[in-house]
Amino acid sequence: MQGAFGLKSKWHNRDVIYLLFLCASIFILAGCNKDTQEVRIGLSVNLTGYSGTPAEDMRDGATLAVKEINKQEDSLRLRLITKDDKNSPQGVKAADEELIAAGCPVIIGHSYSENTLMAYPIVTGANRILITAYTATTKLSDKDDLFFRTSVDNSLYAKAFAKLFRERNLRDIVTVMDVSNPSFSLDLYKSIKKEFNGAMVGISIDARGRVEWDRIIRKIKEKRPQAVLMATEVKSTAILAQKLKEAGYKGSFFATIWAQGPSLLTYGGHAVEGLSIVTFVKPRYHNKLYRHFERQMEQQFYKKATPKAARAYELVSILHEAIKGCKGRVNDTKCIKNRLLNGHYHSLMGPLKFNRFGDVLRPIYLVTVKGGDFHLEKRIL
């Protein structure tokens, strides 16, 4: 058989049949997916700025959720676009503006309450939904807007801490606040003071700069508190626990969800033994969805599941349900907002529903460090 240019063809009948079959398959698949709609989801978190390590878990949890959704979906495809907010005002602005320009109707962010507060006017002002699993500040509570969160706010944490202090007959509390994130730490302190009628003293540190730990420890010892509440990130919580124990402090230690994660055990070691954490995230869940999530995190990222990864995975799953319900309007912000507000979600971390302001009510738990691991003690609220 001669080719068009007089060259001898190497094609055989079976090759022609295979080619025709391949072309037909491509045509059929293309036809099946011709109605597939893509939605770009922005993820804006701190990956290289101060305290960047935890945000890697957020990115991995969100990435895993998107990957699994796209495997199962024919009509809707999510595309995750991740930007580093660098944990700075300039970084937050640049990251979110890039995601807006990329056409994302929804932006997930940020790692810090302070950064979410800075992002709020940028994102919602561009008629985009801002949704987070990590922000607790009450400055964004009770607003009919485009802000949603799957995490509880500080008003609920404050009720839980006040109840716990009363149960343990604690009357004198010192709170150490990391003012690099005042929208969380200072906001929490003020919220607890409204709920708790005991004596509370606040001491500020800024973990982004040089912390004079010896001076902080002296101030705490002068107050002689029954308990120390650490509204600080992981490393500062671990250092503070170590310094206090070295100084012979015998009172109770409390920490927040900000410090909850395996890094606390790594940095804190024996010093964080007995530490009590008030959180809406259990150390582990025993349902089928969570066990699947744990396996996939280990198989695909070679790491154990963390609370921050689970929160990102849950959030993307909830977003998918809402967006899918919009059908032909999957990029319509108004439709996505309405679907979120009216949905009932059953996630790997339990049932969830937004109130009319986009906030949630979830159970609050007491988690304690025992034997070098996190243990669920009880539900507080």
Buried (B, 14 or more C-beta within 10 A) or exposed (E): EEEEEEEEEEEEEEEEEEEEEEEEEEEEEEEEEEEEBEBBBBBBBBBEBBBBEBBBBBBBBBBBBBBBBBEEBEEBBBBBBBBBBBBBEEBBBBBBBBBBEEBBBBBBBBBBBBBBBBBBEBBBEBEBBBBBBBBBBBBBBEEEEBBBBBBBBBBBBBBBBBBBBBEEEBBBBBBBBBBBBBBBBBBBBBBBBEBBEBEBBBBBBBBBEEBEBEEBBEBBBEEEBBBBBBBBBBBBBBBBBBBBBEEEBEBBBBBBBBBBBBBBBEBBEEBBBEBBBBBBBBBBBEEEBBBEBBEBBEEEBEEEBBBBBBBBBBBBBBBBBBBBBBEEBBBBBEBBBBBBBEBEBEBBBBEBEBEEBBBBBBBBBBBBBEEEEBEBEEEBB
